[in-house]
Amino acid sequence: MKKTSKKILFMIIMVGIILFPLYKVNAANNFTINIQSNKSSIIIGEEVTINVAIQNINDVSGGLTGCVSTLNMNDNNKLSYVSVTGLNGWTATYAAKLALDTDSSHPILSNTNVASLKFKGLVAGSVTIIPTADDCNNGVDEFTGNSNSLTINVKNPPSNNANLTSLSLANGTISPSFNSSTVNYTATINAASTIINAGATSGATISGNGTKYLNYGNNSFSVTVTAEDGITKKVYNVNIVRPDTRSVNNKLSAISISTGSINFNPSINSYSITIPSEISSFSILNATAQDSKSKISYNNKTVSLNYGETKAINIIVTSESGVNNTYTINVTRTDGRSNNNYLSSLNITGISLVFNKNTLNYNAVVENSVSSVNITAGAEDLKSSVTGIGTKILNVGSNSFQVKVISEKGSEKIYTIVLIKKDENNQIPGLSDNAFLKSLKINDQDFKFDKNIYKYTIYLESTYDKAVIIAEKEDEKSIIALNGNEVLEFGVNNFEITVTAENANVKKYAITIIRKNNLIEEKLLNNSKSLVISNNTFKNAEKGYQDLRFIINNSENKELYRWDFKLENLKNTNISPKLDIEINNSSYKEEILKITKSNPITNLTFKHEGLLPGKSTVTINLANIYKDGNIVNLYYYDKNNKTIKLIKKNISIVNGNVTFDINHCSEYFLTNNIIQDIEVNDSQSGEIIVYIIIAILILTTLGLFIYIKKKNVKETV
């Protein structure tokens, strides 16, 4: 019995010894060693960080305090160890294995990051890492657990090859033949579009290829290749010339009009048409182009006209190639209304007058016994009206009466009668002879009045339809008569102010008001062929009493600059100016900089040389050079004498524009600084210096001679 008990106890002990290790393994079979990387893919030479965490801790008394793990790699040649760092109070070392340890104050009780390792990529390929999880402990017992796997891809460095492998056009041939080292190519394609085909090495990207729409003339395109590394770039330039085969014909073959006839010639661009007084409108019925591909447009196809008014109709013919040709029809409506405002007769009872319809002032002396007179008058034109006639009471001294004739057209003529009545002693009383005006105002115009100047010419814009003339007499006893039509016609309107003194002395002031017709505005492309303005344009403007404005636009219809010619400033209409202006493209810039001592300048080169038809206001857009509010000064450069002259200072930049007046064209420049005018050229300056030196030498020699002579005289004495 005792032997049996011993055998049973031995067997229990042996089973326990056998089962005890199994118990230890199963005791913590749920903890996990987990590895994660900050990158799944690296290039050769680049580092990757692998973080080690112990997770899912179960049934470990006191928590884990140490671990040893082997990081098994399926290919040890792909990565090389760099460094290891312990985390959260744990120390870490790495040789053949990863050894992790901590003191009792940092045991792992829950998910914890314990180490961070860095490896460097050595050889391209894929590396799978599986850590072992069979040697962790709590300082007393050892435990085993689970682990994950991690795959790192090691790649070769990205290519810096930014060359094209091919370059071609869908419907054209580039020149020279493609070579990856050649970056500039040309081609000629007679089509509205093409396709740039381009290829590059794997991993590189291409921009600028694909479908391209072609303008006529030069078309520049860039194809940019960005290498796989994202840094290296290379640009290939392709200049494609599309021949301009479009028609340049921008002429009309015929014009038909609503009233009258026109002797049309395709080569003549300006016509004048007069329509009868009873017709108030005029139309272009049809305009036919010589080339069916041309386009026709109008500023107005129909215009309404007042009596005597002139309006312009512009017919713009645009060729297929885009060049404009303008035909101008100046239409004038006659004014058939009678303007006859003369008297045919003028009579005063008891007074013998020698009447002449052109004589507007009459005077006579009557006896003291004459208490009244009767004035009768007849109009030369029955459509005119007459006022101011009838019985007039006479007082001693000067008695002034006015007979006014108003024509059918509305113009006035005033006949002035001065009757001087003797006093009770049959003597003529002393009377003033002052017939001067004290002041004169004409609409809102600013002009200088002088009572001794008897002729004035005023220009008014088309918006002024009435004359507002305010005349103040210097002597209250004098009387004023204003002859003229209050309603202004386009063109010349004549007025006469007659001042009659108390003693019948007369002074006459003549006023001419020129009411300008509507502004002629023409937009031109910045093309040298279209910027020569015919002198007929200025002659027609003068005849039509019109201002001219030329706006020069670029191909995008953006205004570059403009010219304004005022009617009152036109002096010589035989000139045909060229309106080209080049900015900072002058062959004289170096000469000017030499004179101005390198002050910053903006060159304005006017292609026209010499005088303009009259003073012009030029407005140039310089927003790309100056800011609003900048102040600049305008200088003229005399190319022959190599001198500069200040034309206008303190010009303010407004809305990006600089505006100034000139009456002749040549070389100008703008600068922010005031530069002293230089009136002599370099050679003259040199000559002046030589003369000064010679003068100094002469004076020095003369002074020395006088000094020696005086010294000799003293020694002799």
GIDAVEN-V143253 format. One record per pair of residues at least 6 apart in sequence whose ideal C-beta (glycine too) atoms are under 8 Angstrom apart, sorted by the first residue. I is the first residue (numbers start at 1). J is the second residue. D is the distance in whole Angstrom. If there is no record, write none. Layout:
i: {I/I}
j: {J/J}
d: {D/D}
This chain:
i: {24/24/24/25/25/27/27/27/27/28/28/28/28/28/28/28/28/29/29/29/29/30/30/30/30/30/30/31/31/31/31/31/31/31/31/31/31/31/31/32/32/32/32/32/32/32/32/33/33/33/33/33/33/33/33/33/33/33/33/33/34/34/34/34/34/34/35/35/35/35/35/35/35/35/35/35/36/36/36/36/37/37/37/37/37/37/38/38/38/39/39/39/39/40/40/40/41/41/41/41/42/42/42/42/42/42/43/43/43/43/43/43/44/44/44/44/44/44/44/44/45/45/45/46/46/47/47/47/47/47/48/48/48/48/48/48/49/49/49/50/50/50/50/50/50/51/51/51/51/52/52/52/52/52/52/52/52/52/52/53/53/53/53/54/54/54/54/54/54/54/55/55/56/56/56/57/57/57/57/57/57/60/60/61/61/61/62/62/62/62/62/63/63/63/63/64/64/64/64/64/64/65/65/65/65/65/65/65/65/65/65/66/66/66/66/66/66/67/67/67/67/67/67/67/68/68/68/68/68/68/69/69/69/69/69/69/69/69/70/70/70/70/70/71/71/71/71/71/71/72/72/72/72/73/73/73/73/74/74/75/75/75/77/77/78/78/78/78/78/78/78/78/78/79/79/79/79/79/79/79/80/80/80/81/81/81/81/82/82/82/82/83/83/84/84/84/84/84/84/84/84/85/85/85/85/86/86/86/86/87/87/87/87/87/88/88/88/88/89/89/89/89/90/90/90/90/90/90/91/91/91/92/92/92/92/92/92/93/94/98/98/98/100/100/102/102/104/107/108/119/121/121/121/122/123/124/124/124/125/125/126/126/126/126/127/127/127/127/128/128/128/129/129/129/129/130/130/130/130/131/131/132/133/133/133/133/134/134/135/135/136/136/136/136/137/157/158/158/158/158/158/159/159/159/159/159/159/159/160/160/160/160/160/161/161/161/161/161/161/162/162/162/162/162/162/162/162/163/163/163/163/163/163/164/164/164/164/164/164/164/164/164/164/165/165/165/165/166/166/166/166/167/167/167/167/167/167/167/167/167/167/168/168/168/168/168/169/169/169/169/169/169/169/169/170/170/170/170/171/171/171/171/172/172/172/172/172/172/173/174/174/174/174/175/175/175/176/176/178/183/183/183/183/184/184/184/185/185/185/185/186/186/186/186/187/187/187/187/188/188/188/188/189/189/189/189/190/190/190/191/191/192/192/192/193/193/193/193/194/194/194/194/195/195/195/196/196/196/196/196/196/196/197/198/198/198/198/198/198/199/200/200/201/201/202/203/203/204/204/204/204/205/205/206/206/206/206/207/207/207/208/208/208/208/209/212/212/212/214/214/215/216/216/216/216/216/217/217/217/218/218/218/219/219/219/219/220/220/220/220/221/221/221/221/222/222/222/222/223/223/223/223/224/224/224/224/225/225/225/225/226/226/227/227/244/246/246/246/246/246/247/247/247/247/247/247/248/248/248/248/249/249/249/249/249/249/250/250/250/250/250/250/250/250/250/251/251/251/251/251/251/251/252/252/252/252/252/252/252/252/252/252/253/253/253/253/254/254/254/254/255/255/255/255/255/255/255/255/255/256/256/256/256/257/257/257/257/257/257/258/258/258/258/258/258/259/259/259/259/259/260/260/260/262/262/262/264/266/269/269/269/269/269/269/270/270/270/270/270/270/271/271/271/271/272/272/272/272/272/273/273/273/273/273/274/274/274/274/275/275/275/275/275/275/276/276/276/277/277/277/277/277/277/278/279/280/280/280/280/281/281/281/281/282/282/282/282/282/282/282/283/283/283/284/284/284/284/284/284/287/287/287/287/289/289/289/291/291/293/293/294/294/294/294/295/295/296/296/296/296/297/297/297/298/298/298/298/299/299/299/299/300/300/300/301/303/303/303/305/305/305/305/306/307/307/307/307/307/307/307/308/308/308/308/308/308/308/309/309/309/309/309/310/310/310/310/310/310/310/310/310/311/311/311/311/312/312/312/312/312/312/312/312/312/313/313/313/314/314/314/314/314/315/315/315/315/316/316/316/317/317/317/317/318/318/319/322/323/323/323/323/324/324/324/326/328/328/330/330/330/335/335/337/337/337/338/338/338/338/338/338/339/339/339/339/340/340/340/340/340/340/340/341/341/341/341/341/341/341/341/341/342/342/342/342/342/342/342/343/343/343/343/343/343/343/343/343/343/343/344/344/344/344/345/345/345/345/346/346/346/346/346/346/346/346/347/347/347/347/347/348/348/348/348/348/348/349/349/350/350/350/351/351/351/351/353/353/355/357/360/360/360/360/360/360/360/361/361/361/361/361/361/361/362/362/362/362/363/363/363/363/363/364/364/364/365/365/365/365/365/366/366/366/366/366/366/367/367/367/368/368/368/368/368/368/370/370/371/371/372/372/372/372/373/373/373/373/374/374/374/375/375/375/375/375/375/375/375/376/377/377/377/377/377/377/378/379/379/379/381/381/383/383/384/384/384/384/385/385/386/386/386/387/387/387/388/388/388/388/389/392/392/392/394/394/395/396/396/396/396/396/397/397/397/397/397/397/398/398/398/398/398/398/398/398/399/399/399/399/400/400/400/400/400/401/401/401/401/402/402/402/402/402/402/403/403/403/404/404/404/404/405/405/405/405/406/407/409/410/410/410/411/411/412/412/412/412/412/413/414/414/414/414/416/416/416/416/416/418/418/418/420/420/420/420/422/422/423/431/431/431/431/432/432/432/432/432/432/433/433/433/433/434/434/434/434/434/434/434/435/435/435/435/435/435/435/435/436/436/436/436/436/436/437/437/437/437/437/437/437/437/437/437/437/438/438/438/438/439/439/439/439/440/440/440/440/440/440/440/440/441/441/441/441/442/442/442/442/442/442/442/442/443/443/443/443/443/443/444/445/445/447/447/449/451/454/454/454/454/455/455/455/455/456/456/456/456/457/457/457/458/458/458/458/459/459/459/459/459/460/460/460/460/460/461/461/462/462/462/462/462/462/464/464/465/465/465/466/466/466/467/467/467/467/467/467/467/467/469/469/469/469/469/471/471/471/471/471/473/473/473/475/475/477/477/478/478/478/478/479/479/480/480/480/480/481/481/481/481/482/482/482/482/483/483/483/483/484/484/484/484/484/485/488/488/489/490/490/490/490/491/491/491/491/492/492/492/492/493/493/493/493/494/494/494/495/495/495/495/496/496/496/496/497/497/497/498/498/498/499/499/499/499/500/501/514/514/514/515/516/516/516/516/517/517/517/518/519/519/519/519/520/520/520/520/520/520/521/521/521/522/522/522/522/523/523/523/523/524/524/524/524/524/524/524/525/525/525/525/526/526/526/526/526/528/528/528/531/531/531/531/531/532/532/532/532/533/533/533/533/533/534/535/535/535/535/535/537/538/538/538/538/538/538/539/540/541/541/541/541/541/541/542/542/542/545/546/547/547/547/547/548/548/548/549/549/549/549/550/550/550/551/551/552/552/552/552/552/552/552/553/553/554/559/560/560/560/561/561/561/561/561/562/562/563/563/563/563/564/564/564/564/565/565/565/565/566/566/566/569/569/569/570/570/571/571/572/572/572/573/574/575/575/575/577/577/577/577/578/578/579/579/580/580/580/581/581/581/581/581/581/582/582/582/582/583/583/583/583/583/583/584/584/585/585/586/586/586/586/586/588/588/588/588/588/589/589/591/591/592/592/592/592/592/592/593/593/595/595/595/595/596/596/596/599/599/599/599/600/600/600/601/601/601/602/602/602/602/602/602/603/603/603/604/604/604/604/604/605/605/606/606/606/606/607/608/609/609/610/610/610/611/611/612/612/612/612/614/615/615/615/616/616/616/617/617/617/618/618/618/618/619/619/619/620/620/620/621/621/622/622/622/622/622/623/623/623/626/626/626/626/627/628/628/628/628/629/629/630/630/630/631/631/631/631/631/632/632/632/632/632/632/633/633/633/633/633/633/633/633/633/633/633/634/634/634/634/634/634/634/634/634/635/635/635/635/635/635/635/635/635/636/636/636/636/636/636/637/637/637/637/637/637/638/638/638/639/639/641/642/642/643/643/643/643/643/644/644/644/645/646/646/646/647/647/647/648/648/649/651/651/651/651/658/662/680}
j: {141/142/143/143/144/59/60/141/143/57/58/59/60/136/143/144/145/143/144/145/146/56/57/58/59/145/146/54/55/56/57/58/60/64/133/136/143/145/146/54/55/56/133/145/146/147/148/52/53/54/67/69/131/132/133/136/145/146/147/148/52/53/54/55/147/148/50/51/52/53/71/129/131/147/148/150/50/51/53/150/48/49/50/51/150/152/48/49/51/46/48/49/152/151/152/153/152/153/154/155/48/121/152/153/154/155/121/154/155/156/157/158/121/122/123/124/154/155/156/157/120/121/157/120/121/82/118/119/120/121/79/118/119/120/121/152/116/117/118/116/117/118/119/129/150/87/113/115/116/69/92/98/100/113/114/115/116/117/131/111/112/113/114/64/67/108/111/112/114/136/111/112/111/145/146/63/64/108/109/110/111/138/143/138/140/141/104/107/138/139/140/107/108/109/138/107/108/136/137/138/143/101/102/103/104/106/107/108/137/138/139/100/101/102/136/137/139/98/99/100/114/135/136/137/97/98/99/100/135/136/97/98/100/131/132/133/135/147/96/97/98/131/132/97/98/117/129/130/131/129/130/131/132/79/127/128/129/127/128/125/126/127/122/123/121/122/123/124/125/126/127/152/154/119/120/121/122/127/152/154/119/120/122/94/117/118/119/117/118/119/120/117/118/92/93/94/98/115/116/117/118/92/115/116/117/92/100/114/115/112/113/114/115/116/106/112/113/114/102/103/105/106/100/101/102/106/114/115/100/101/102/98/99/100/114/115/117/99/117/115/117/131/114/115/108/114/139/138/114/152/152/154/155/154/154/154/155/156/153/154/151/152/153/154/151/152/153/154/149/150/151/149/150/151/152/147/148/149/150/147/148/147/144/145/146/147/144/145/142/144/142/143/144/145/143/229/203/227/228/229/230/201/202/203/204/227/228/229/227/228/229/231/232/200/201/204/227/228/232/200/204/225/226/227/232/233/234/180/181/200/201/225/234/178/180/198/199/200/206/223/225/234/236/180/199/200/201/178/197/198/199/174/178/185/196/197/198/199/223/236/238/174/178/196/197/198/187/189/194/195/196/197/238/240/194/195/196/197/189/191/194/195/187/188/189/191/194/240/187/185/186/187/238/185/186/187/182/185/185/234/235/236/237/236/237/239/236/237/238/239/238/239/240/241/238/239/240/241/240/241/242/243/214/240/241/242/242/243/245/214/242/213/214/242/211/212/213/214/211/212/214/240/210/211/212/208/209/210/212/221/223/238/209/206/208/209/223/225/236/206/206/225/227/228/228/227/228/225/226/227/228/225/226/223/224/225/226/223/224/226/221/222/223/224/223/219/221/240/240/242/242/242/243/244/246/321/241/242/244/239/240/241/239/240/241/242/237/238/239/240/237/238/239/240/235/236/237/238/235/236/237/238/233/234/235/236/233/234/235/236/232/233/233/234/321/293/319/320/321/322/291/293/294/319/320/321/319/320/321/323/289/290/291/294/319/320/289/291/294/317/318/319/323/324/325/266/267/289/290/291/317/325/264/266/287/288/289/290/296/315/317/327/266/288/289/290/264/286/287/288/262/264/284/286/287/288/315/327/329/284/285/286/287/273/282/283/284/285/329/281/282/283/284/285/302/273/275/276/279/282/273/274/275/271/273/329/271/290/325/326/327/328/534/536/327/328/330/536/537/540/327/328/329/330/329/330/332/540/543/282/329/330/331/332/331/332/333/334/282/305/331/332/333/334/333/334/336/307/333/334/335/336/337/336/333/304/305/306/333/302/303/304/305/302/303/305/311/313/331/333/301/302/303/298/301/302/313/315/329/296/315/317/327/295/296/317/319/320/319/320/317/318/319/320/317/318/315/316/317/318/315/316/318/313/314/315/316/312/313/314/316/311/313/314/313/311/313/331/311/331/332/333/333/333/334/335/336/337/409/489/332/333/334/335/489/490/491/332/333/489/490/517/330/331/332/333/490/491/517/544/545/330/331/517/518/328/329/330/331/517/518/520/544/546/328/329/331/326/327/328/329/522/326/327/328/329/324/325/326/324/325/326/327/324/325/325/525/525/527/529/530/524/525/530/522/520/540/540/543/544/409/489/407/408/409/381/383/384/407/408/409/407/408/409/411/379/380/381/383/384/407/408/379/381/384/405/406/407/411/412/413/357/358/379/380/381/405/413/355/357/377/378/379/380/386/403/405/413/415/357/378/379/380/355/376/377/378/353/355/362/375/376/377/403/415/353/355/375/376/377/364/373/374/375/417/419/373/374/366/370/373/364/366/373/419/362/364/362/380/413/414/415/416/481/483/498/415/416/418/498/500/504/506/415/416/417/418/417/418/419/420/504/418/419/420/419/420/421/422/428/373/394/419/420/421/422/421/422/426/396/421/422/423/424/426/394/421/393/394/391/392/393/394/391/392/394/419/390/391/392/388/389/390/391/392/401/403/417/389/386/388/389/403/405/415/386/385/386/405/407/408/407/408/405/406/407/408/405/406/403/404/405/403/404/406/401/402/403/404/403/399/401/419/419/421/421/421/422/423/424/429/420/421/423/429/431/502/418/419/420/431/477/502/503/504/418/419/420/421/416/417/418/479/500/416/417/418/419/414/415/416/417/479/481/414/415/417/412/413/414/415/412/413/414/415/412/413/485/485/486/487/484/485/482/483/484/485/486/483/481/482/483/498/479/481/498/500/506/500/503/504/428/431/503/504/428/429/429/477/501/502/503/475/477/478/501/502/503/501/502/503/505/474/475/477/478/501/502/505/475/478/499/500/501/505/506/507/451/473/474/475/499/507/449/451/471/472/473/474/480/497/499/507/509/451/472/473/474/449/470/471/472/449/456/469/470/471/472/497/509/468/469/470/471/456/458/467/468/469/470/511/513/458/460/464/467/468/469/468/458/460/456/458/456/474/507/508/509/510/509/510/511/512/509/510/511/512/511/512/514/511/512/513/514/514/516/566/567/568/488/513/514/515/516/515/516/490/515/516/517/518/519/488/515/487/488/515/486/487/488/484/485/486/487/488/493/495/513/482/484/495/497/511/480/482/497/499/509/479/480/499/501/502/501/502/499/500/501/502/499/500/497/498/499/500/497/498/499/500/495/496/497/498/495/496/497/498/493/494/495/496/511/493/513/515/515/515/516/517/545/514/515/517/545/512/513/514/545/512/513/514/515/510/511/512/510/511/512/513/508/509/510/511/508/509/511/506/507/508/506/507/508/509/506/507/545/567/568/545/545/546/547/567/544/545/546/546/546/547/548/549/541/544/546/547/548/549/549/550/551/548/549/550/551/550/551/552/553/530/531/550/551/552/553/579/552/553/554/555/552/553/554/555/560/578/580/607/552/578/579/580/607/576/577/578/579/550/576/577/578/579/576/573/574/575/576/613/548/548/565/570/573/575/613/573/546/547/548/565/567/570/573/567/570/573/567/567/564/565/566/567/563/564/565/562/563/564/565/562/563/579/559/562/559/560/561/562/563/579/581/559/560/560/621/581/620/621/581/618/619/620/621/618/619/579/616/617/618/616/617/618/619/612/613/614/616/614/615/617/614/615/616/613/614/613/614/611/613/614/613/613/611/612/613/608/612/613/665/607/608/607/608/606/607/608/604/605/606/607/618/620/603/604/605/607/602/603/604/605/620/622/602/603/603/605/592/603/605/667/669/603/605/637/639/667/601/603/637/642/601/603/637/644/667/669/599/601/642/643/644/678/644/671/675/671/672/673/675/671/672/673/669/670/671/622/625/632/669/670/671/667/668/669/620/667/668/669/670/667/668/665/666/667/668/665/665/665/666/664/665/666/663/664/662/663/664/665/663/661/662/663/661/662/663/659/660/661/659/660/661/662/657/658/659/657/658/659/656/657/653/656/657/658/670/655/656/657/632/653/656/658/653/653/654/655/656/652/653/652/653/672/650/651/652/653/672/651/653/658/670/671/672/646/648/649/650/651/670/671/672/673/674/675/646/647/648/649/651/660/668/669/670/644/645/646/647/668/669/670/671/675/644/645/647/666/667/668/643/644/666/667/668/669/644/645/666/666/667/681/681/682/677/678/679/680/681/675/677/678/677/674/675/677/660/662/668/660/661/674/658/659/660/670/670/668/688}
d: {6/6/7/8/5/6/8/7/6/8/7/6/5/7/3/7/6/8/6/7/8/5/8/4/7/7/8/6/7/6/5/7/7/7/7/7/7/4/7/7/5/5/7/6/5/7/7/7/8/6/7/6/5/8/4/8/6/8/4/8/8/5/8/5/7/5/6/7/6/8/8/6/6/8/6/5/7/5/7/7/5/7/5/8/6/6/7/5/8/8/5/8/8/7/7/6/7/4/8/6/5/5/7/7/6/7/6/7/5/7/5/7/5/7/7/6/6/7/6/6/7/6/7/7/5/6/5/7/5/8/8/7/6/8/7/6/6/7/5/7/5/8/7/7/7/8/6/7/5/8/8/7/8/7/6/4/7/7/7/6/6/5/7/6/7/5/7/6/6/7/4/8/7/8/8/7/7/6/6/6/8/5/6/6/8/8/8/6/5/7/8/3/5/4/6/6/4/5/7/6/7/7/5/7/7/8/5/8/7/6/5/6/5/7/7/5/7/8/8/4/7/7/4/8/5/7/5/7/4/8/6/5/7/5/5/7/7/8/7/5/7/7/5/8/6/8/5/8/5/7/5/7/7/7/6/7/5/7/5/6/8/6/6/5/7/6/5/8/5/8/4/8/5/4/7/6/6/6/7/7/6/5/5/6/7/8/6/8/4/6/5/7/5/5/7/4/7/6/7/5/8/7/7/5/8/4/7/7/6/8/5/6/6/6/7/6/6/6/5/7/7/3/6/7/5/6/4/7/7/5/7/7/7/5/7/4/8/5/6/7/7/7/5/6/8/8/7/7/7/8/8/4/8/7/6/5/6/5/8/6/6/7/5/7/7/5/8/7/6/7/5/7/5/8/7/6/8/5/8/5/8/7/6/4/6/4/4/8/7/8/7/5/8/7/7/8/6/7/4/4/7/6/8/6/7/6/4/7/5/7/5/7/4/8/5/7/6/7/8/8/6/5/7/4/5/6/4/4/8/7/7/7/6/8/6/5/7/6/8/7/6/8/6/7/5/6/6/7/7/7/4/7/5/7/8/7/5/8/7/6/8/7/7/8/5/8/6/7/5/7/6/7/8/8/5/4/8/7/6/6/6/8/4/7/4/8/6/7/6/4/7/5/7/7/5/7/6/7/8/7/7/5/6/8/5/8/7/7/5/7/8/5/8/7/7/8/5/7/7/5/8/7/7/6/8/6/7/5/7/7/7/7/6/8/6/6/5/6/8/6/7/7/7/5/7/7/5/6/6/6/6/6/7/5/8/4/5/8/8/8/5/5/8/8/8/8/3/6/6/5/6/7/5/7/7/6/8/7/5/8/6/5/4/5/5/7/6/7/6/4/7/5/8/4/7/7/7/7/6/6/8/6/7/5/7/6/7/8/5/8/7/5/8/7/5/7/6/8/7/4/8/7/6/7/5/8/7/5/8/7/7/5/7/8/6/8/7/4/4/8/5/5/7/6/4/7/5/8/5/6/8/6/4/6/6/8/8/8/6/5/6/4/6/7/4/4/8/7/5/8/7/6/7/6/6/6/6/7/8/7/6/6/6/5/7/5/6/8/7/5/6/5/7/8/5/8/7/7/8/8/4/5/8/7/7/7/6/6/7/8/6/4/8/6/8/8/5/8/6/6/6/7/6/6/7/8/8/7/7/7/5/6/8/8/8/5/7/6/7/5/7/7/5/7/8/5/7/8/8/7/6/7/5/7/8/5/8/6/6/7/6/7/5/7/8/6/7/7/7/5/6/3/7/7/7/6/6/8/7/6/7/5/7/7/6/7/8/8/5/8/6/4/8/7/5/8/6/7/7/5/5/8/8/8/6/6/7/7/8/4/5/6/5/6/8/5/7/7/6/8/8/5/7/7/7/6/7/8/7/4/8/8/6/8/7/4/6/6/6/7/8/4/7/6/8/4/8/7/8/7/8/7/7/4/4/6/7/7/6/8/5/7/6/7/4/8/6/8/5/5/7/8/6/7/6/6/7/5/8/8/7/6/7/7/7/4/7/5/7/6/8/8/7/4/8/7/5/7/5/7/5/8/7/5/8/7/8/8/7/7/7/8/7/7/7/8/7/6/8/5/7/7/8/5/4/5/5/7/6/4/6/5/8/4/5/8/6/4/8/6/6/8/8/8/6/4/6/4/5/6/4/4/8/7/4/8/7/7/8/6/5/7/6/6/7/7/6/8/6/7/5/6/4/6/8/6/4/6/5/7/8/8/5/7/6/7/8/7/5/7/7/5/7/5/7/8/5/4/7/6/6/5/7/7/7/6/7/8/7/7/7/5/6/7/7/6/8/5/8/7/6/7/5/7/7/5/7/7/4/7/7/4/8/6/7/8/5/8/7/6/7/7/6/7/5/7/8/6/7/7/6/5/6/6/6/6/7/7/6/6/6/5/6/7/5/7/7/7/5/7/7/5/6/8/6/6/7/7/6/5/8/5/5/8/7/7/7/5/6/7/7/7/4/5/6/5/7/7/5/7/7/5/7/5/8/6/5/4/5/6/7/6/8/6/5/6/5/7/5/8/7/7/6/8/5/7/8/6/8/6/6/7/4/7/8/7/5/7/6/7/7/5/5/6/8/5/8/7/5/7/5/7/7/6/7/4/7/6/7/5/8/7/5/8/7/5/8/7/5/7/6/6/4/7/6/7/7/8/5/4/7/6/7/7/5/6/5/8/6/8/4/6/7/7/7/6/8/6/8/8/4/4/5/5/7/6/4/6/5/7/5/4/6/4/8/6/5/8/8/8/6/4/6/4/5/6/4/5/8/4/7/7/6/8/6/6/7/6/6/8/7/6/8/6/7/5/6/4/6/8/7/4/5/7/8/7/5/8/8/7/8/7/4/8/7/5/7/7/6/8/7/7/7/6/6/7/5/8/8/5/7/7/7/8/7/7/7/5/6/8/5/8/8/7/7/5/7/8/5/7/7/7/5/7/5/6/8/6/4/7/6/7/5/7/8/6/7/7/5/6/5/8/6/6/7/6/8/6/6/6/7/8/6/8/5/7/7/6/6/8/6/7/7/6/7/5/8/8/8/6/6/7/7/7/4/5/6/5/6/7/5/6/7/6/8/7/4/8/7/7/8/5/8/7/5/8/7/7/6/3/7/8/7/6/4/7/5/7/5/6/7/7/8/5/6/8/6/8/7/5/7/6/7/7/6/7/4/8/7/6/7/6/7/7/4/7/6/8/5/7/5/8/7/5/8/6/7/8/7/5/6/6/5/5/5/5/7/7/5/8/6/6/8/5/7/5/7/4/8/7/8/7/5/7/8/5/8/6/5/6/6/7/5/7/7/8/6/8/7/5/7/5/8/6/8/6/7/7/6/4/5/8/6/8/5/8/7/6/6/8/6/6/6/5/6/5/7/7/7/7/6/4/7/5/5/8/7/5/7/7/7/8/7/6/6/6/6/7/7/5/5/8/7/4/6/7/5/8/6/5/6/6/5/7/5/5/7/8/6/8/6/6/6/6/8/8/6/6/7/6/4/6/7/5/6/5/8/6/6/4/8/8/8/7/6/5/7/8/8/4/4/7/6/4/7/5/7/6/7/5/8/6/7/5/5/5/7/7/5/4/8/7/7/4/7/6/7/6/7/8/7/8/8/4/7/7/7/6/8/7/7/6/5/7/6/8/4/5/7/8/7/8/6/6/6/7/5/8/6/6/7/6/7/8/6/8/7/7/8/6/6/7/7/5/5/8/5/6/6/7/8/4/7/5/7/6/8/6/4/7/7/8/5/7/8/4/6/7/6/8/4/6/7/7/8/4/6/6/6/7/8/7/5/7/6/6/6/7/6/7/4/7/6/7/6/7/5/7/6/8/6/5/7/5/7/5/8/5/6/7/6/7/6/8/8/3/8/7/5/7/7/7/6/6/7/7/7/6/8/4/7/6/7/6/8/7/5/7/6/5/7/6/6/7/4/7/7/7/6/7/7/6/8/8/5/5/8/6/5/6/8/6/5/7/6/6/7/5/8/7/7/7/5/5/7/7/6/8/5/7/4/7/6/7/7/8/7/6/6/4/7/8/5/5/7/7/7/6/5/5/7/8/6/7/7/7/5/8/7/6/7/6/8/7/8/7}
